[in-house]
Amino acid sequence: MKRERRVFAMAMMAPTVLWTLFVLVYPVAVTIRNSLYNVGAGFDPHPPFVGLGNYAALLDDPIFWHSVRVTALFTLGNLLGSFGLGLLTALLLHERFHGRPLARAILLLPWAMPQVAAVVVWRWLLQVQYGAVNYILWRLHLVATPSIQWLVRPSLGLYAVLAATVWWQYPIATTFLQAGIQSVPVDLYEAAGIDGASGWQRFRHVTWSGLRHVRNILLLMLLFWSLGQVIIIWTMTAGGPARATQTLAILVYQRAFSDFQFGSAAALATIVLAISLSIGLLYYRLTLRAAQEA
């Protein structure tokens, strides 16, 4: 009987296991393999084996290190922007006010919008002559001219891409954090009020502490999404102007489908995967240590 149950359980799991191997393990294995060969546009069935040559070439490539710096800035900006705006809106939506359900629905609209559509919205908002952003900044006397070229000037390109990414992504942060805030027991807030805690003290010692697990998972998700973001950056600036928004993900795309250097692109993708796995492992160890100390 136990054997039949075991066979049945394995049969039920087999489709999921096979699908995971097909869509995850196999592509990763092929990518790592291709990173060890000089795979070009000719689709040679037997490309030259170069070993770690593609990785060595990347480490000597200033474009690679430039993309590393841009990726770090983009990731940091997206984490701070999406998490900060999400936390602010989650706190506001936690308060009771007339029309709160409607406000929740409106705040979720950016996330429900396709990324390409979000780019269209922000390209219009940042338009040089008729864009709303330039007009508002000019009317508030924050800029000297209403004709700022956000998508042309290298010094502003990253800010433009970050604005679109944060605007599209912060609603999911709001949803996570609002759920975390609602899970904090009301008794803790009442006890803090009885003890004479201020609003900041209640937030710091009750709300922020209660969000520990939710915020860690959310920050990890935002980090992974930042490392893999391609659609918004590519459709908005294509890595420009002057490589100002050329993250590692964009460089992978360009090496593969613009330069047809599939071996180099595979090495880049493997590096990004190694970074993501390292961050995930570090998060797991820190979480495990915190659970053991608790």
C-alpha positions as CSV (number, residue, x, y, z in Angstrom):
1,M,0.0,0.0,0.0
2,K,2.8,2.4,0.9
3,R,4.6,1.6,-2.4
4,E,1.4,2.3,-4.4
5,R,1.1,5.7,-2.6
6,R,4.7,6.5,-3.3
7,V,4.3,5.6,-7.0
8,F,1.1,7.7,-7.1
9,A,2.8,10.7,-5.5
10,M,5.8,10.5,-7.9
11,A,3.4,10.3,-10.8
12,M,1.6,13.4,-9.6
13,M,4.8,15.3,-9.2
14,A,6.4,14.2,-12.4
15,P,4.7,16.8,-14.7
16,T,5.8,19.6,-12.5
17,V,9.3,18.3,-12.2
18,L,9.7,17.8,-15.9
19,W,8.2,21.2,-16.6
20,T,10.7,22.8,-14.2
21,L,13.6,20.9,-15.8
22,F,12.5,22.1,-19.3
23,V,11.8,25.8,-18.6
24,L,14.4,26.4,-15.9
25,V,17.2,23.9,-15.5
26,Y,17.8,23.2,-19.2
27,P,18.0,26.9,-20.3
28,V,20.4,27.6,-17.5
29,A,22.5,24.6,-18.4
30,V,22.6,25.7,-22.1
31,T,23.5,29.3,-21.1
32,I,26.4,28.1,-18.9
33,R,27.6,25.8,-21.6
34,N,27.5,28.5,-24.3
35,S,29.5,30.9,-22.0
36,L,32.4,28.5,-22.5
37,Y,32.3,28.6,-26.3
38,N,32.8,31.3,-28.9
39,V,29.2,31.2,-30.1
40,G,28.5,33.7,-32.9
41,A,25.8,34.5,-35.4
42,G,26.7,31.6,-37.7
43,F,25.0,29.0,-35.5
44,D,28.0,26.7,-35.8
45,P,27.1,23.3,-34.4
46,H,30.7,22.9,-33.1
47,P,31.8,26.4,-32.0
48,P,35.4,26.8,-30.7
49,F,35.9,26.1,-27.0
50,V,37.3,29.1,-25.2
51,G,36.9,28.0,-21.6
52,L,36.8,31.1,-19.4
53,G,37.9,33.3,-22.2
54,N,34.5,35.1,-22.5
55,Y,34.6,35.8,-18.7
56,A,38.2,37.1,-19.0
57,A,37.2,39.4,-21.9
58,L,34.3,40.8,-19.9
59,L,36.6,41.6,-16.9
60,D,38.9,43.6,-19.2
61,D,35.9,45.3,-20.9
62,P,35.3,48.9,-19.6
63,I,31.7,48.6,-21.0
64,F,31.0,45.7,-18.6
65,W,32.2,47.7,-15.6
66,H,30.2,50.7,-16.7
67,S,27.1,48.5,-16.9
68,V,27.9,47.1,-13.4
69,R,27.9,50.7,-12.1
70,V,24.7,51.6,-13.9
71,T,23.0,48.4,-12.6
72,A,24.0,49.2,-9.0
73,L,22.6,52.8,-9.3
74,F,19.4,51.6,-11.0
75,T,18.9,48.8,-8.4
76,L,19.5,51.1,-5.5
77,G,17.2,53.8,-6.9
78,N,14.5,51.3,-7.6
79,L,14.7,49.7,-4.2
80,L,14.5,53.1,-2.4
81,G,11.9,54.5,-4.7
82,S,9.5,51.5,-4.9
83,F,9.9,50.5,-1.3
84,G,9.7,54.1,0.1
85,L,6.7,55.1,-2.1
86,G,5.0,51.7,-1.4
87,L,5.5,52.2,2.4
88,L,4.1,55.7,2.3
89,T,1.0,54.7,0.3
90,A,0.5,51.6,2.5
91,L,0.5,53.7,5.6
92,L,-2.0,56.2,4.1
93,L,-4.3,53.4,2.9
94,H,-4.2,51.9,6.3
95,E,-6.0,54.9,7.7
96,R,-9.8,55.0,7.5
97,F,-11.2,57.7,5.2
98,H,-14.0,58.1,2.7
99,G,-13.3,56.5,-0.6
100,R,-10.5,54.3,0.5
101,P,-11.5,51.3,-1.7
102,L,-11.5,53.6,-4.7
103,A,-8.1,54.9,-3.7
104,R,-6.7,51.4,-3.5
105,A,-8.1,50.5,-7.0
106,I,-6.5,53.7,-8.5
107,L,-3.1,53.1,-6.9
108,L,-3.0,49.6,-8.4
109,L,-3.6,50.9,-11.9
110,P,0.1,51.3,-12.8
111,W,0.9,47.7,-11.9
112,A,-2.0,46.4,-13.9
113,M,-0.7,48.3,-16.9
114,P,1.6,46.6,-19.4
115,Q,5.2,47.8,-19.1
116,V,5.2,49.0,-22.7
117,A,2.1,51.0,-22.0
118,A,3.7,52.5,-18.9
119,V,6.7,53.6,-21.1
120,V,4.3,55.3,-23.5
121,V,2.8,57.2,-20.6
122,W,6.1,58.3,-19.3
123,R,7.5,59.2,-22.7
124,W,4.6,61.6,-23.1
125,L,5.0,63.0,-19.6
126,L,8.7,63.6,-20.3
127,Q,8.1,65.0,-23.8
128,V,10.3,68.1,-24.4
129,Q,7.8,70.6,-25.6
130,Y,4.4,69.4,-24.2
131,G,5.4,67.1,-21.3
132,A,3.6,67.5,-18.0
133,V,6.7,67.0,-16.0
134,N,8.6,69.8,-17.6
135,Y,5.7,72.1,-17.3
136,I,5.1,71.4,-13.6
137,L,8.7,71.7,-12.7
138,W,8.9,75.0,-14.6
139,R,5.7,76.4,-13.0
140,L,7.1,75.5,-9.5
141,H,10.3,77.4,-10.4
142,L,12.4,74.3,-9.9
143,V,14.0,74.5,-13.4
144,A,15.0,77.4,-15.5
145,T,13.5,76.1,-18.8
146,P,10.4,74.1,-19.6
147,S,12.2,72.2,-22.3
148,I,14.4,69.6,-20.5
149,Q,15.4,66.7,-22.7
150,W,15.1,63.8,-20.2
151,L,15.6,61.1,-22.8
152,V,18.5,62.8,-24.6
153,R,20.8,64.1,-22.0
154,P,23.0,61.3,-20.5
155,S,22.9,62.9,-17.1
156,L,19.1,62.6,-16.9
157,G,18.4,59.3,-18.7
158,L,18.7,57.1,-15.6
159,Y,16.4,59.3,-13.6
160,A,13.8,59.1,-16.4
161,V,14.0,55.3,-16.5
162,L,13.9,55.1,-12.7
163,A,10.8,57.3,-12.6
164,A,8.9,55.0,-15.0
165,T,10.1,51.8,-13.2
166,V,9.2,53.0,-9.7
167,W,5.8,54.3,-10.9
168,W,5.0,50.9,-12.5
169,Q,6.3,48.8,-9.6
170,Y,5.5,50.6,-6.4
171,P,1.8,49.3,-6.3
172,I,3.0,45.8,-5.7
173,A,5.1,47.1,-2.8
174,T,2.1,48.9,-1.5
175,T,0.1,45.7,-1.6
176,F,2.7,43.7,0.3
177,L,3.3,46.3,2.9
178,Q,-0.4,47.0,3.5
179,A,-1.0,43.3,4.1
180,G,1.9,43.3,6.5
181,I,0.6,46.3,8.4
182,Q,-2.9,44.7,8.7
183,S,-1.3,41.6,10.2
184,V,0.2,43.6,13.1
185,P,-2.0,43.0,16.2
186,V,-4.1,46.0,17.1
187,D,-3.3,45.3,20.8
188,L,0.2,46.3,20.2
189,Y,-0.8,49.8,19.0
190,E,-3.2,50.1,22.0
191,A,-0.5,49.1,24.4
192,A,1.9,51.6,22.9
193,G,-0.7,54.3,23.1
194,I,-1.3,53.6,26.8
195,D,2.5,53.8,27.4
196,G,2.4,57.3,25.9
197,A,4.3,56.4,22.7
198,S,4.3,59.0,20.0
199,G,3.3,58.4,16.4
200,W,7.0,57.9,15.3
201,Q,7.6,55.6,18.2
202,R,4.6,53.5,17.3
203,F,5.7,53.3,13.7
204,R,9.3,52.4,14.7
205,H,8.7,49.9,17.4
206,V,5.4,48.4,16.3
207,T,4.7,48.8,12.6
208,W,8.3,48.6,11.4
209,S,9.1,45.6,13.6
210,G,6.0,43.9,12.5
211,L,6.9,44.3,8.9
212,R,10.3,42.6,9.3
213,H,9.5,39.4,7.3
214,V,7.4,41.1,4.7
215,R,9.8,43.9,4.0
216,N,12.8,41.4,3.7
217,I,10.9,39.3,1.1
218,L,9.7,42.4,-0.7
219,L,13.2,43.9,-0.9
220,L,14.6,40.7,-2.2
221,M,11.9,40.6,-4.9
222,L,12.5,44.2,-5.9
223,L,16.2,43.4,-6.1
224,F,15.7,40.5,-8.5
225,W,13.2,42.5,-10.6
226,S,15.7,45.4,-10.8
227,L,18.5,43.1,-12.0
228,G,16.3,41.5,-14.6
229,Q,14.5,44.7,-15.9
230,V,14.7,44.9,-19.6
231,I,11.3,45.9,-21.1
232,I,11.0,49.4,-19.6
233,I,14.6,50.3,-20.1
234,W,14.8,49.0,-23.7
235,T,11.6,50.5,-24.9
236,M,12.3,53.8,-23.2
237,T,16.0,54.4,-24.0
238,A,17.4,51.2,-25.5
239,G,20.3,51.6,-23.0
240,G,21.0,55.2,-24.0
241,P,21.7,58.0,-24.2
242,A,25.4,57.3,-24.4
243,R,25.0,54.1,-22.4
244,A,23.6,56.0,-19.4
245,T,20.9,53.3,-18.8
246,Q,22.8,50.3,-20.0
247,T,22.4,47.9,-17.2
248,L,23.8,44.3,-17.2
249,A,20.4,43.0,-18.4
250,I,20.4,45.5,-21.3
251,L,24.0,44.6,-22.1
252,V,23.1,40.9,-22.3
253,Y,20.3,41.7,-24.8
254,Q,22.6,43.9,-26.9
255,R,25.4,41.4,-27.0
256,A,23.0,38.6,-28.0
257,F,20.6,40.3,-30.4
258,S,22.5,43.3,-31.7
259,D,26.1,42.2,-31.7
260,F,25.3,38.4,-32.1
261,Q,28.0,37.6,-29.6
262,F,26.0,34.8,-28.0
263,G,29.0,33.4,-26.1
264,S,29.7,36.8,-24.5
265,A,26.0,37.3,-23.8
266,A,25.8,33.8,-22.1
267,A,28.8,34.7,-19.9
268,L,27.1,37.9,-18.9
269,A,23.8,36.1,-18.2
270,T,25.7,33.6,-16.0
271,I,27.3,36.4,-14.0
272,V,23.9,38.0,-13.4
273,L,22.6,34.6,-12.4
274,A,25.5,34.1,-10.0
275,I,24.9,37.6,-8.4
276,S,21.2,36.8,-8.0
277,L,21.9,33.4,-6.4
278,S,24.6,34.9,-4.1
279,I,22.1,37.5,-2.9
280,G,19.4,34.9,-2.4
281,L,21.8,32.6,-0.5
282,L,22.9,35.5,1.7
283,Y,19.3,36.4,2.4
284,Y,18.5,32.8,3.4
285,R,21.5,32.7,5.8
286,L,20.6,36.0,7.4
287,T,16.9,34.9,7.8
288,L,17.9,31.6,9.2
289,R,20.3,33.2,11.7
290,A,17.6,35.7,12.7
291,A,15.1,32.9,13.3
292,Q,17.6,31.0,15.4
293,E,18.4,34.0,17.6
294,A,14.6,34.9,18.0
